[in-house]
Amino acid sequence: MNPHEKSGHGEPATREMPLLVSVPEAARLLGIGRTCAWDMVRNGELPIRRFRKRVLVPRVALEQLANMDVQDVEHDGQDNKGGLNKTYPIA
């Protein structure tokens, strides 16, 4: 079987997930809540693309965010509040 095909369907594996997904779908894929995802959008932690009224998240941004090292997302130590309140741009 070709590595670029789904098992038994003959469609490219890249068709499994679109290039852009909605913010709620991005939240589901990341395993976070929708409110958290929208907060990340507002804070610039989750890059978006706007198409008319639709707000979409690039798949590559989700993949990069999911592959970040734990050290990259830990708080920078400037205060003791903790959490993911530091912005990390995704190139």
C-alpha positions as semicolon CSV with decimal commas, in nm:
position;residue;x (nm);y (nm);z (nm)
1;M;0,000;0,000;0,000
2;N;0,118;0,351;-0,082
3;P;0,219;0,539;0,239
4;H;0,022;0,843;0,118
5;E;-0,306;0,653;0,109
6;K;-0,556;0,572;0,376
7;S;-0,587;0,205;0,445
8;G;-0,812;0,056;0,180
9;H;-0,970;0,378;0,055
10;G;-0,712;0,494;-0,201
11;E;-0,743;0,860;-0,095
12;P;-0,437;1,067;-0,001
13;A;-0,370;1,081;0,373
14;T;-0,356;1,461;0,353
15;R;-0,733;1,458;0,295
16;E;-0,788;1,329;0,648
17;M;-0,757;1,679;0,791
18;P;-0,815;2,005;0,602
19;L;-0,546;2,270;0,577
20;L;-0,757;2,503;0,793
21;V;-0,992;2,412;1,078
22;S;-1,239;2,608;1,288
23;V;-1,138;2,725;1,635
24;P;-1,370;2,472;1,805
25;E;-1,222;2,192;1,591
26;A;-0,869;2,313;1,674
27;A;-0,963;2,299;2,043
28;R;-1,088;1,943;2,004
29;L;-0,772;1,836;1,822
30;L;-0,551;1,994;2,088
31;G;-0,756;1,847;2,372
32;I;-0,847;2,186;2,519
33;G;-1,175;2,369;2,569
34;R;-1,325;2,608;2,318
35;T;-1,294;2,899;2,559
36;C;-0,924;2,827;2,606
37;A;-0,877;2,807;2,228
38;W;-1,051;3,143;2,176
39;D;-0,836;3,293;2,454
40;M;-0,527;3,164;2,272
41;V;-0,652;3,327;1,951
42;R;-0,708;3,660;2,130
43;N;-0,363;3,641;2,292
44;G;-0,190;3,557;1,964
45;E;-0,085;3,212;2,087
46;L;-0,291;3,040;1,818
47;P;-0,250;3,192;1,471
48;I;-0,560;3,234;1,258
49;R;-0,664;3,312;0,903
50;R;-0,984;3,503;0,836
51;F;-1,206;3,424;0,539
52;R;-1,498;3,666;0,543
53;K;-1,665;3,590;0,877
54;R;-1,489;3,258;0,933
55;V;-1,194;3,233;1,171
56;L;-0,974;2,935;1,085
57;V;-0,657;2,786;1,232
58;P;-0,386;2,646;1,002
59;R;-0,325;2,273;1,049
60;V;0,051;2,330;1,048
61;A;0,015;2,565;1,347
62;L;-0,165;2,293;1,542
63;E;0,105;2,040;1,453
64;Q;0,381;2,279;1,560
65;L;0,202;2,365;1,883
66;A;0,148;1,998;1,962
67;N;0,515;1,919;1,897
68;M;0,658;2,195;2,118
69;D;0,882;2,080;2,400
70;V;0,739;2,111;2,750
71;Q;1,020;2,357;2,831
72;D;0,897;2,582;2,548
73;V;0,552;2,624;2,700
74;E;0,644;2,645;3,068
75;H;0,616;2,987;3,227
76;D;0,930;3,198;3,191
77;G;0,966;3,255;3,567
78;Q;0,895;3,631;3,564
79;D;0,613;3,584;3,814
80;N;0,468;3,291;4,003
81;K;0,121;3,277;3,844
82;G;0,206;2,977;3,625
83;G;0,008;2,863;3,324
84;L;0,039;2,928;2,954
85;N;0,028;3,306;2,959
86;K;0,333;3,364;2,743
87;T;0,290;3,407;2,368
88;Y;0,489;3,181;2,138
89;P;0,465;3,279;1,773
90;I;0,446;2,993;1,528
91;A;0,645;3,055;1,214
